[in-house]
Amino acid sequence: MNSPWPLGRCFFSAKFPWLNLPPLGAVQRDLPFRGTYLFAFLQERLFPEGCTLCGKILESGAGAFYGLCAPCRKNLESLMPEPDTGRRCSLCGRPLISERETCLSCRNGPSRSFDRALSLFPYAGTYRNLLRAYKFGRRLSLGNFFAKQLLRGYKMLFPATSGQPECWIPVPPRPGKIKKTGWDQIDYLARLLERHGADPPVRRCLKRLSSENQKELNRERRRSNLKGRITVKEGPRFFQANFFKEGPGKAGTAEGSLQGKAYPVPKTALVFDDVYTTGSTLDACAEALKNRGAERVYGLCLFYD
């Protein structure tokens, strides 16, 4: 049997051809996840949600896995930029409407700490609704669709094997967000990539200090809100003791302090986020990494606003 799927696939494919299960190799090329579409399909049958955009019943394993029917996925990906097609800003990666190499926002804005970024989809209309369904409606199956787009974006940023980053680094959530809401949309994408062996690996080496919520600020205040508010995490801490003996036959005393080292910082890193608005979040992450020794920092965002 040539199919790399277990025998269960043959049974289900024969009994239920509408499952539309692809070969495992195709799934791994499409998205490096070890899981199959079968579990997603069964979950959709037991607890139907339908296509996130059109509400159509999801009748295939792929549709259930991504939370989108095939026509909606095709329409969404039609605006996905392809390598070497279209003109995009050489700094932020948004589409250009002029003959210059950089967009008006990057030309008139402050200098950037990151070296280059790529933003994939416009944050408007259907795309905006899609992110809101994932981010606020917790339609977690959409995480698989977004993870797939991140992987496609990675290939666009690094078409050659040389110069690739050492790791993916998720933008850190606000302090207390995960404890308060139970999740963070970027952390969930990081877990999807991490769980299924993304190459390069995911490293959570950044933390965010208390600051105002970016989405509640205008563009000007966003630029300064995170300045110096994202740092590299400290590594494990230990007690460093110093012993002192007062004299022969006398008990000694110990003094010491907590010691620790910062997490090692990669020389080249890829920071990813959901929406690129002013670039201040990516910039703060890149500044923190370069202050600790990183040489090149790239950014990848699902949407641009």
N, C-alpha and C positions, 0 to 999 in steps of 0.2 A: 504493500500500500504506500503510495507516494505522499499522501497527505500527512503533514506533520501534526495534525490535530489528533487527539485520542479517539478511541473507538466511538465515544459518545457523539462525536461530530457526525460520523457516518450515519448513526442511527437517526439523529435529529434532522440531518439534511435529507435523508430518504423519507422520513415520516412527515416532516414539515419543511418543504422546500422554500416556503415563504420566509423562513428564518433568515435566509440570505447571509449565511456565515462565510466570510472569506477565508482563504488559507491563512494559517498562522503567520507564514512568512510575510504575507501582504500586510497583516496587522502590524507586525514589527517594523516593516519598512515605513508604514504610514505613521506609526506612533510607537515608540519603544516600550510598550506596556506588555507585561506577560499575561495579563488577564484576557479573557475572550469576550466576545459580544454576547455570549449566551446568558451570563448572569444578568447583564443589563436588560436583555430582552425579557427574561422571566420576571424580573422586578417590575418592568413596565406593564407586563400582563397582569400582575397581581395588584399593582398600585398605579394605574394608568394616569399619566400626566399629559401625554400628547406632545406634539411639536411646540416648542417654546414660542415660535413666531406665528404660525398659522393655525395651531390647535389640532392639526390633522393627527389621526391615530398613527402611532409609530408601529409599522408592521414589519420592521427588519431589525436585526441585532445592531446594525450600525446606527440606525436612527435612534434607538434607545440608548446606545452608548454615548452618543453626542447630544442627545436631547433635541435633535433637529431632524426633520425629514430630509430626504435626498435633494429635492428641488430647492428647499431653503438653504441648505449647505452650499449648493452650487451657486445660488445667487449671492450669498454672503462672500464667498471666496472669489467672486468675479472681480472685485475691487482690490484683491490682494495683489500687491506689487510683485512683479516677477524680476529676477535678476537681470540687470542691464537693460531694463525697459523703463521708460518714463524718467523724468528729471526730478530729483529729490535733493533737498538741502544737504550739503556735505557735512553739516554739524548735527542737526536735530533729526534729519531723515524725513521731514514732512515734504509733500509735493511742492514743487516750485511753480510759480506763475510768472517768473521773469527769467531773463537770460543769465542772471548771476548765479554763482555757485552756492550762495547761502540765501536763506529767506530773510524777509524784512525784519522779523522778530529777532533773529540771531545777529543780524547786522547792527541793529540799534540797541540790543541788549548788552548786559555785562559779559565779560569773558567767561568761558566755561572751564570747569575742571575736568569734565569728561572729554574724551578724545573724539568720539563719534557716537551717534545714536540712530536708531531706526524706529519709526512709528508706523504701524501697519494700516489701521482702518480709521476713517473719520468718525469722531464721536458725535454722531448726529443720526436722527431718524431711526431706522431699524437697528443700527449698530448700538445706538444709545439704549434702546429698549432691551437689546440682548445683554448688555453689561448689567443693566439694572436688575434683570431677571436673575442673573447669577449672583450679583453682589448683595442685593437687598431681598430678593425672593428666595435665595439659596437654592437655585436650580443647579445642583452640584454636577449633574451630567454635562452641563456646559463647560465645566472645568476641563473635561477631556477635549472639547473642541478648541478651547483657548490654549491648552497645552500644545495641541497640534500646530496651531498658528505660531506659537513661540518657537517651536522647532523649525518651522519653515523660515521664520525670520532669522533664526540663527544661521541657517545655510546661506541666506542672502548677505548677512554681515560678514561671514567668514567662508567664502566659496572655496578657498584654498586651505590646505592642511596647515600651512605655516601661519604663524601669528594668531592662532586660536587661543581663547582664554583658558585659564586653568580651572575656572569654576563658574557656575551660575551663583549670583548673590541676590536674594530677594530684598526688595525695599522693606525695611523693618516697620512693623505696625506701631501705632501710637501706644504709649505706656498704658497698660491695663485694658486695651481693647479686646484681646482674646479672652481675658478673664470675664469681662463684662458681657460681651456678645456671644462668646463661645467659639468664635472663629475669625479668621482674617482671609480675605479673598486671595491675597498674594501668597500668604503662607500655605494656603490650600493648594495652589498651583505648584509651589515648591515641593510640597509633600507628594504630589502626583509625579513630578519629575524624579524626585528622590526615591520614591517607593519602587519605581520601575527601572532603576539603574541608568539614569541619564548620564551621558558622557559629553562634556566633563561633568563632574559631580556638583551637587548643590552644597553650598556652605553658608550657614547663617552666622556671619561674623560681624554684623552691624546691629546697633541698637539705637533707638530714637529716644531722646530726652523729652521731657514735657514741653509742649508748645501748643499753639493754637491749631485748631483743625483747619487744614489747608482748604478744604472745600467751602469753608465759610468766609474765606478771605477773597479780596479782589486780586487782580494780577500783580499790582505793585507790592501789596503786603505779602503775597506769596513768595516773592523773590527774597525777602529778608527774614521771613518767619522761621525757616529751618537753618539759617546760617549758624553753623557751629552746634546744631542740635542733634546731629547724627554722628555717632562715634563708633570706633571699633570696640567690640566687646572685650572685657577682661577675661583671661583664661581662669582655670581652677586656682583657687587660693589655698595656701597652706601656712601653718604657723612656724615661723623661723625663730627658734629659741636660742638664747645665749646664756650659758651657765657660768655662775660666779661662785667661787668658794672663799669664804671669809677667812679660813685658817685651818690648821691641822685639827682633825677631829670634830670640826664644826660642819653643820649641815650647809649645803649650798643653796643658792637661790637662782631662779631663772627669770630672765626677762626676754621679751621677744615681741614680734609683731607679725601681722598677716602679710604674707608676700604673695606675689602672683605675677604672671606675665600676660600680655595681651595675646589674643589669638594671632597666629601667623597670618600675614596678609599676602595674597598672591601677587605676583609681578604683573599679571594681566588678568582682568576680571570682567565679567559681564553682569551688570546690574539690570534687573527687570522689574517692571511696574505695569499697572493697568492703563493709566491715562497720562499722556504728556500734555501739560498745559503751558507752563512757563519754563519747565526744565529745572526748576529750583530743587525738586526732590532728588533727581538724578545728580544734580550738581553737588548737593550736600553730601550724598553718598560717595561720589568720586573724590571730593575734597578730603573726606575722612580717610578713605583708603590710601590716597596719595600722601597724606601726612604721615602715614605709617609705613611707607615704602613702596606702594604700588607704582608701577611705571606707566601703565596704560589701563584706562577704564572705559568700557563701552556701555551703552545703554540700549535696551530693547523694550518698547512699550506696545501694548496691543492697540491703543487708540491715540489719536491726536486731536486736541481741541483748539 
